[in-house]
Amino acid sequence: MGTTSRRGYLDGYRVVDLTDFRGLMAGRLLADLGAEVVAVEPPGGAVARNEPPLLGATGVSRLWAALSHNKKSVTCDIRSEDGRALLLRLCSAADFLLVSGTRQEVDALGLDDDTLRPLNDRLIHVTMTPFGRTGPKANFADSDLVIWAASGALERNRVDGRVPVRIGTSYQAYFHGASDAVVGALLALAERARSGRGQGVDISFQESLVAANQGQGLYPLVNDVAAGPQDGVTIFPTVWKTSDGYVQFTLTSGPATGHFSNNFMAWVAESGMLADDLAAFDWRDLPQTSGSGLSASGATREKYAEKGMGDNERARIEEVIASFFSTRGTDELLTAARDRRLLLAPILSVADIMASEHHDARGAWFPTGDADASGPCLPGRFARIRPEAFVNHGGSGPAGAANGDVYGGWLGMSGDEVALLQTNGVI
């Protein structure tokens, strides 16, 4: 998919993007929706431009390339007096201001309501911080792992008292919060259409993850208490090796989901690999397990043994399944899973995803714009909507590439005025 000049849903709206790596995703999403998003960088370029891994011959960070796509880049030394005055002029002409960082970093910008409201009372001011701008943890240090741990989500990954297994990539927690920031910004925009006034949106990355994992707190509402990994019983493995990769496959039991396992065991029996005594089990009559293969309702190996499936039988079944999967390709298994209604899905690598005909047909990727770049393209639009109105204007270019366009178009500055700012080190 090449670049387009299509008008987006937010065409005509202006965004000043002062985010660091934590909040870059928010501006990218607004830009995809058609807003004119201006990434304000120091004269030497944003720190995130150097975040590895780097992209092809350009040496630009893949993180920056992905999250600054569709944005425009201007430079401004906001620490200087003239640079701050220039930044405030941009804010006075904008619809949204996006800021992210620690509480101390955000406060140091001096962009509070008292400063911004007299300049532009229609401005929607979005701040993204680790724990929010208020509360006893507001000044705590952060990292992606710290945010995950503080959300409570890692507790489910603690086994036998060991250190919990981390979740996601080095930025996943921040991506959650930045996405929530966009929702908050658009809600504030809807309110502005009614009242004519902008609002402040305060995003806590920790609270975003708590909300994203709220399903863990719903078990008691359905009279089921989810066992932690240290308490649950893994009846069978859930990851299996195929002839060309891996699949996630869950054998469940009990009246609610046991029929899925019956379907699978019937297929294994058809292949001649399953002994008659093992084929005789009705998985609906075995103790109930959760869809993850962990006991959530009291199933134990002892209770399995009471139903005639002791350790010996379970070991034999596991050996048969491992052998069955090892002789079949992942694609074959996925096709059969659809036809036979099995709880199975391929475990894909990044290369698998990039080579997917499905994603290609849906336009899931944008080209990097670097002919010498190797590896994946950039993530494209996050939804398909008809009529189509997502935009793809390409990358942000070098730091300051849009100085003339933005300072001229937004602030009415002449080319000579822009050149003077550059000469004086302001931009």
VEXPADO-937461 format. One record per residue (C-alpha): residue number from 1; chain; x, y, z. Coordinates in nm, 4 decimals. Layout:
BEGIN
nr kette X Y Z
NUM A X Y Z
...
END
This chain:
BEGIN
nr kette X Y Z
1 A 0.0000 0.0000 0.0000
2 A 0.1466 0.3354 -0.1020
3 A 0.0888 0.6705 0.0623
4 A -0.2441 0.8404 0.0017
5 A -0.4004 1.1825 0.0305
6 A -0.7273 1.0436 0.1655
7 A -0.9117 1.2618 0.4146
8 A -0.9459 1.0954 0.7532
9 A -1.2111 1.0949 1.0226
10 A -1.0244 1.3642 1.2173
11 A -0.9303 1.5706 0.9133
12 A -0.8856 1.9346 1.0143
13 A -0.7928 1.8667 1.3764
14 A -0.4446 1.9602 1.4978
15 A -0.2374 1.7725 1.7560
16 A 0.0813 1.8858 1.9321
17 A 0.2652 1.5665 2.0286
18 A 0.5201 1.6092 2.3099
19 A 0.5251 1.2420 2.4068
20 A 0.8283 1.0299 2.4822
21 A 0.8466 0.6542 2.4140
22 A 0.5659 0.5959 2.6637
23 A 0.3003 0.7867 2.4728
24 A 0.4094 0.7799 2.1081
25 A 0.1312 0.5352 2.0205
26 A -0.1402 0.7913 2.1031
27 A -0.0263 1.0360 1.8367
28 A 0.0121 0.7559 1.5828
29 A -0.3499 0.6477 1.6318
30 A -0.4825 1.0033 1.6009
31 A -0.2679 1.0524 1.2900
32 A -0.4063 0.7337 1.1336
33 A -0.7527 0.8765 1.1918
34 A -0.6580 1.1810 0.9878
35 A -0.5549 1.4408 1.2434
36 A -0.2535 1.6594 1.1646
37 A -0.0179 1.5363 1.4349
38 A 0.2994 1.7376 1.4876
39 A 0.5784 1.5631 1.6784
40 A 0.7765 1.8338 1.8589
41 A 1.1405 1.7245 1.8870
42 A 1.4546 1.8890 2.0244
43 A 1.6726 2.0421 1.7501
44 A 1.8905 1.7286 1.7486
45 A 1.5933 1.4946 1.7188
46 A 1.3951 1.2906 1.9732
47 A 1.5751 1.0355 2.1911
48 A 1.3330 0.7695 2.0644
49 A 1.4830 0.8046 1.7143
50 A 1.7876 0.6129 1.8414
51 A 1.6012 0.3355 2.0216
52 A 1.7188 -0.0014 1.8818
53 A 1.6624 -0.1978 1.6668
54 A 1.7441 0.0383 1.3819
55 A 1.5842 0.0481 1.0398
56 A 1.7898 -0.0339 0.7310
57 A 2.0372 0.2177 0.5920
58 A 1.8652 0.5147 0.7548
59 A 1.9659 0.4163 1.1062
60 A 1.6248 0.5272 1.2341
61 A 1.4694 0.3335 1.5187
62 A 1.2008 0.0848 1.4188
63 A 1.0052 0.2003 1.7240
64 A 1.0188 0.5597 1.6020
65 A 0.9398 0.4589 1.2428
66 A 0.6302 0.2681 1.3526
67 A 0.4966 0.5171 1.6062
68 A 0.5759 0.8399 1.4210
69 A 0.4165 0.7202 1.0984
70 A 0.1681 0.9718 0.9542
71 A 0.3048 1.2444 1.1847
72 A 0.4907 1.5635 1.0903
73 A 0.8151 1.6529 1.2635
74 A 0.9079 1.9986 1.3852
75 A 1.2014 2.0937 1.6042
76 A 1.1845 2.3314 1.8986
77 A 1.4095 2.3892 2.1983
78 A 1.1279 2.4106 2.4476
79 A 1.3771 2.4663 2.7330
80 A 1.4754 2.8053 2.5939
81 A 1.2665 3.1184 2.6397
82 A 1.2037 3.1662 2.2670
83 A 1.1374 2.7953 2.2196
84 A 0.8806 2.7888 2.4990
85 A 0.7054 3.0912 2.3494
86 A 0.6952 2.9075 2.0157
87 A 0.5533 2.5941 2.1799
88 A 0.2772 2.7952 2.3472
89 A 0.1876 2.9464 2.0109
90 A 0.1518 2.5946 1.8700
91 A -0.0720 2.5000 2.1632
92 A -0.2869 2.8054 2.1034
93 A -0.3497 2.6831 1.7462
94 A -0.4057 2.3153 1.8344
95 A -0.7041 2.1000 1.9274
96 A -0.5053 1.8436 2.1282
97 A -0.1848 1.8439 2.3313
98 A -0.0296 1.5038 2.4110
99 A 0.2312 1.4748 2.6870
100 A 0.3867 1.1668 2.8460
101 A 0.6647 1.0962 3.0932
102 A 0.7126 1.0644 3.4655
103 A 0.5105 1.2954 3.6868
104 A 0.8227 1.5074 3.7425
105 A 0.8956 1.5324 3.3689
106 A 0.5401 1.6309 3.2866
107 A 0.5278 1.8912 3.5631
108 A 0.8621 2.0348 3.4518
109 A 0.7071 2.1332 3.1191
110 A 0.4912 2.3877 3.3002
111 A 0.1939 2.3103 3.0763
112 A -0.0763 2.3121 3.3411
113 A -0.4354 2.4238 3.3099
114 A -0.3609 2.7728 3.4415
115 A -0.1044 2.8217 3.1639
116 A -0.2951 2.6657 2.8758
117 A -0.6551 2.7685 2.9360
118 A -0.6051 3.1440 2.8786
119 A -0.4267 3.0648 2.5510
120 A -0.6819 2.8182 2.4157
121 A -0.9858 2.7173 2.6165
122 A -1.0798 2.4621 2.3469
123 A -0.7552 2.2682 2.3882
124 A -0.7828 1.9041 2.4987
125 A -0.4770 1.8392 2.7163
126 A -0.3840 1.4702 2.7549
127 A -0.1159 1.3602 3.0014
128 A 0.0117 1.0024 3.0321
129 A 0.2162 0.9130 3.3396
130 A 0.3060 0.5840 3.5120
131 A 0.0679 0.6218 3.8065
132 A -0.1311 0.9348 3.7242
133 A -0.0640 1.2938 3.8252
134 A -0.2181 1.2575 4.1722
135 A -0.2015 1.0071 4.4564
136 A 0.0751 0.8712 4.6811
137 A 0.2427 0.6767 4.3963
138 A 0.2454 0.9661 4.1493
139 A 0.6221 1.0155 4.1809
140 A 0.7219 0.6484 4.1749
141 A 0.9757 0.5342 3.9155
142 A 0.8556 0.3119 3.6350
143 A 0.9392 0.0686 3.3574
144 A 0.7175 -0.1527 3.1464
145 A 0.7787 -0.4408 3.3877
146 A 0.7055 -0.2227 3.6920
147 A 0.3710 -0.1168 3.5430
148 A 0.2751 -0.4772 3.4708
149 A 0.3679 -0.5808 3.8242
150 A 0.1767 -0.2905 3.9785
151 A -0.1349 -0.3813 3.7793
152 A -0.1693 -0.7203 3.9502
153 A -0.1506 -0.9085 3.6215
154 A 0.1821 -1.0775 3.6980
155 A 0.0496 -1.2511 4.0073
156 A -0.1233 -1.5050 3.7845
157 A 0.2197 -1.5868 3.6405
158 A 0.3783 -1.6853 3.9710
159 A 0.4438 -2.0597 4.0052
160 A 0.5696 -2.2329 4.3201
161 A 0.6798 -1.9049 4.4776
162 A 0.9153 -1.8250 4.1901
163 A 0.9509 -1.4865 4.0211
164 A 0.6456 -1.4184 3.7997
165 A 0.6935 -1.4478 3.4246
166 A 0.6750 -1.1078 3.2547
167 A 0.4117 -1.0265 2.9924
168 A 0.4551 -0.8631 2.6548
169 A 0.7333 -0.6517 2.5100
170 A 0.9290 -0.3638 2.6582
171 A 0.6542 -0.1166 2.5623
172 A 0.3285 -0.3142 2.5871
173 A 0.2112 -0.1540 2.9112
174 A 0.2584 0.1903 2.7593
175 A 0.0714 0.0906 2.4425
176 A -0.2316 0.0055 2.6561
177 A -0.2242 0.3437 2.8265
178 A -0.1664 0.5360 2.5035
179 A -0.4663 0.3648 2.3451
180 A -0.6789 0.4638 2.6449
181 A -0.5466 0.8176 2.6068
182 A -0.6908 0.8309 2.2549
183 A -1.0290 0.7143 2.3844
184 A -1.0197 0.9809 2.6545
185 A -0.9185 1.2476 2.4016
186 A -1.2057 1.1585 2.1692
187 A -1.4539 1.1598 2.4576
188 A -1.3304 1.5063 2.5480
189 A -1.3716 1.6083 2.1839
190 A -1.7334 1.4924 2.1922
191 A -1.7894 1.6986 2.5071
192 A -1.6262 1.9993 2.3424
193 A -1.8786 1.9753 2.0586
194 A -2.1490 2.0264 2.3230
195 A -1.9887 2.2773 2.5597
196 A -1.7300 2.4452 2.3399
197 A -1.4600 2.3913 2.6032
198 A -1.1606 2.1604 2.6135
199 A -1.0778 1.9294 2.9015
200 A -0.7808 1.7696 3.0729
201 A -0.7366 1.3932 3.0376
202 A -0.5178 1.2259 3.3019
203 A -0.4037 0.8730 3.2049
204 A -0.2326 0.6350 3.4471
205 A -0.0557 0.3474 3.2713
206 A -0.1078 0.1338 3.5810
207 A -0.4835 0.1945 3.5825
208 A -0.5032 0.1127 3.2108
209 A -0.3554 -0.2305 3.2755
210 A -0.5797 -0.2892 3.5764
211 A -0.8790 -0.2213 3.3500
212 A -0.7374 -0.4386 3.0709
213 A -0.7092 -0.7343 3.3100
214 A -1.0301 -0.6815 3.5023
215 A -1.1590 -1.0227 3.3898
216 A -0.9477 -1.1785 3.6663
217 A -1.1767 -1.0145 3.9189
218 A -1.4978 -1.1472 3.7650
219 A -1.4624 -1.5121 3.8649
220 A -1.6360 -1.4715 4.2030
221 A -1.9362 -1.3152 4.0282
222 A -2.0013 -1.6463 3.8522
223 A -1.9350 -1.8510 4.1669
224 A -1.5975 -1.9712 4.0479
225 A -1.2691 -1.8903 4.2196
226 A -0.9766 -1.8922 3.9797
227 A -0.6846 -2.0858 4.1205
228 A -0.3463 -1.9254 4.0873
229 A -0.0791 -2.1215 3.8988
230 A 0.0665 -2.2332 4.2298
231 A -0.2688 -2.3899 4.3235
232 A -0.3980 -2.5084 3.9884
233 A -0.3340 -2.8443 3.8311
234 A -0.2012 -2.8657 3.4776
235 A -0.3698 -3.1841 3.3620
236 A -0.2032 -3.1848 3.0188
237 A 0.0436 -2.9577 2.8375
238 A -0.1073 -2.6805 2.6281
239 A 0.1848 -2.6290 2.3842
240 A 0.2687 -2.9094 2.1442
241 A 0.5371 -2.9517 1.8759
242 A 0.4221 -3.0217 1.5205
243 A 0.6288 -3.1383 1.2243
244 A 0.7002 -2.7756 1.1303
245 A 0.6295 -2.5603 1.4356
246 A 0.4093 -2.5448 1.7438
247 A 0.0409 -2.5258 1.8261
248 A -0.1492 -2.4262 2.1354
249 A -0.3948 -2.7055 2.2088
250 A -0.5997 -2.7546 2.5231
251 A -0.7561 -3.0767 2.6447
252 A -1.0425 -2.9767 2.8703
253 A -1.2843 -3.1876 3.0661
254 A -1.6202 -3.1576 3.2372
255 A -1.9750 -3.1077 3.1096
256 A -1.9112 -2.7586 2.9701
257 A -1.6096 -2.8224 2.7475
258 A -1.5369 -3.1954 2.7528
259 A -1.6989 -3.2430 2.4114
260 A -1.4070 -3.0573 2.2505
261 A -1.1677 -3.3196 2.3847
262 A -1.4019 -3.5982 2.2715
263 A -1.3855 -3.4552 1.9196
264 A -1.0073 -3.4602 1.9246
265 A -0.9691 -3.8057 2.0744
266 A -1.2084 -3.9420 1.8089
267 A -0.9729 -3.8031 1.5420
268 A -0.6708 -3.9654 1.7100
269 A -0.8605 -4.2934 1.7312
270 A -0.9368 -4.2761 1.3575
271 A -0.5632 -4.2615 1.2925
272 A -0.5178 -4.5933 1.4736
273 A -0.2867 -4.4424 1.7357
274 A -0.5236 -4.4615 2.0365
275 A -0.5705 -4.7803 2.2377
276 A -0.9288 -4.8890 2.3004
277 A -0.9108 -4.8351 2.6784
278 A -0.7984 -4.4748 2.6261
279 A -1.0569 -4.4113 2.3544
280 A -1.3318 -4.5211 2.5950
281 A -1.3054 -4.2103 2.8179
282 A -1.5910 -3.9596 2.7917
283 A -1.4184 -3.6309 2.8732
284 A -1.7491 -3.4750 2.9739
285 A -1.7569 -3.7075 3.2773
286 A -1.4077 -3.6151 3.3986
287 A -1.3588 -3.3395 3.6619
288 A -1.4100 -2.9875 3.5268
289 A -1.1024 -2.7907 3.4200
290 A -1.0795 -2.4380 3.2873
291 A -1.0300 -2.3520 2.9227
292 A -0.6609 -2.2891 2.9941
293 A -0.6002 -2.6481 3.1033
294 A -0.5623 -2.5367 3.4671
295 A -0.7999 -2.6546 3.7323
296 A -1.0336 -2.3717 3.8306
297 A -1.2994 -2.5807 4.0013
298 A -1.1220 -2.8336 4.2151
299 A -1.0058 -3.0876 3.9568
300 A -0.7009 -3.2771 4.0785
301 A -0.5015 -3.5737 3.9599
302 A -0.6577 -3.7722 4.2426
303 A -1.0085 -3.6909 4.1200
304 A -0.9051 -3.7879 3.7688
305 A -0.7831 -4.1207 3.9087
306 A -1.1231 -4.1754 4.0724
307 A -1.2714 -4.1656 3.7231
308 A -1.0221 -4.4265 3.6010
309 A -0.7629 -4.1916 3.4482
310 A -0.4608 -4.2307 3.6721
311 A -0.1040 -4.1195 3.6166
312 A -0.0339 -4.4148 3.3865
313 A -0.3300 -4.3412 3.1599
314 A -0.2542 -3.9705 3.1477
315 A 0.1097 -4.0380 3.0565
316 A 0.0035 -4.2724 2.7764
317 A -0.2450 -4.0162 2.6396
318 A 0.0175 -3.7431 2.6484
319 A 0.2656 -3.9643 2.4630
320 A 0.0071 -4.0480 2.1948
321 A -0.0887 -3.6822 2.1448
322 A 0.2750 -3.5749 2.1195
323 A 0.3362 -3.8433 1.8558
324 A 0.0149 -3.7515 1.6706
325 A 0.1093 -3.3834 1.6471
326 A 0.4716 -3.4509 1.5541
327 A 0.3666 -3.6219 1.2301
328 A 0.1372 -3.3398 1.1132
329 A 0.1993 -2.9891 0.9861
330 A 0.0589 -2.6800 1.1538
331 A -0.1599 -2.5820 0.8582
332 A -0.3092 -2.9314 0.8399
333 A -0.3892 -2.9206 1.2112
334 A -0.5509 -2.5775 1.1860
335 A -0.7728 -2.6896 0.8970
336 A -0.8798 -2.9968 1.0929
337 A -0.9421 -2.7870 1.4050
338 A -1.1953 -2.5759 1.2154
339 A -1.3687 -2.8797 1.0704
340 A -1.3698 -3.0826 1.3912
341 A -1.4274 -2.7973 1.6388
342 A -1.1066 -2.8258 1.8391
343 A -0.9464 -2.5809 2.0825
344 A -0.6321 -2.5419 1.8738
345 A -0.4413 -2.2493 1.7247
346 A -0.0989 -2.2202 1.5600
347 A 0.1779 -2.0419 1.7512
348 A 0.3028 -1.7951 1.4920
349 A 0.6412 -1.6324 1.4602
350 A 0.6817 -1.2748 1.3379
351 A 0.7872 -1.4178 1.0027
352 A 0.4665 -1.6242 0.9889
353 A 0.2560 -1.3159 1.0533
354 A 0.4406 -1.1119 0.7911
355 A 0.3908 -1.3881 0.5331
356 A 0.0192 -1.4260 0.6076
357 A -0.1978 -1.3893 0.2968
358 A -0.4834 -1.2894 0.5263
359 A -0.3007 -0.9885 0.6716
360 A -0.1693 -0.8904 0.3305
361 A -0.5194 -0.8960 0.1818
362 A -0.6444 -0.6701 0.4598
363 A -0.3665 -0.4152 0.4130
364 A -0.2276 -0.4749 0.7603
365 A 0.1162 -0.3343 0.6768
366 A 0.2564 -0.0059 0.5513
367 A 0.5897 0.0036 0.3663
368 A 0.8765 0.1495 0.5664
369 A 0.9654 0.3973 0.2932
370 A 1.3280 0.2822 0.3113
371 A 1.4286 0.0857 0.0011
372 A 1.7311 -0.0547 0.1845
373 A 1.5362 -0.1654 0.4920
374 A 1.5146 -0.5336 0.5692
375 A 1.2629 -0.7132 0.7855
376 A 0.8995 -0.6308 0.8618
377 A 0.7080 -0.3355 0.7272
378 A 0.5196 -0.1073 0.9659
379 A 0.1904 -0.1929 1.1362
380 A -0.0904 -0.0371 0.9336
381 A -0.4427 0.0726 1.0157
382 A -0.5907 -0.0819 1.3285
383 A -0.9408 -0.1342 1.1846
384 A -1.1268 -0.1751 0.8581
385 A -1.4243 0.0573 0.8208
386 A -1.6407 0.1372 0.5206
387 A -1.6227 0.3872 0.3707
388 A -1.2471 0.3828 0.4215
389 A -1.1043 0.6967 0.5790
390 A -0.7795 0.5962 0.7433
391 A -0.4807 0.7828 0.6053
392 A -0.1310 0.6775 0.5090
393 A 0.0853 0.9833 0.4516
394 A 0.4139 0.8043 0.5211
395 A 0.6855 0.8592 0.7781
396 A 0.7724 1.1779 0.9636
397 A 1.1029 1.2219 0.7804
398 A 1.4115 1.3777 0.9427
399 A 1.3780 1.5864 1.2582
400 A 1.2348 1.9241 1.1617
401 A 1.1257 1.8163 0.8140
402 A 0.7923 1.9973 0.8562
403 A 0.9234 2.3175 1.0206
404 A 0.8296 2.5398 0.7282
405 A 0.4962 2.3678 0.6702
406 A 0.3781 2.3811 1.0317
407 A 0.5226 2.7110 1.1495
408 A 0.4023 2.8708 0.8290
409 A 0.0632 2.6988 0.8098
410 A -0.0257 2.7060 1.1788
411 A 0.1369 3.0303 1.2884
412 A 0.1594 3.2275 0.9637
413 A 0.5368 3.2673 0.9879
414 A 0.7365 3.3559 0.6773
415 A 1.0245 3.1519 0.5434
416 A 1.2693 3.4153 0.6647
417 A 1.1243 3.4010 1.0175
418 A 1.1573 3.0242 1.0252
419 A 1.5145 3.0467 0.8954
420 A 1.6017 3.2985 1.1677
421 A 1.4687 3.0652 1.4369
422 A 1.6940 2.7933 1.3018
423 A 1.9936 3.0264 1.2884
424 A 1.9340 3.1206 1.6529
425 A 1.9094 2.7543 1.7599
426 A 1.5433 2.7791 1.8591
427 A 1.4395 2.5097 1.6101
END
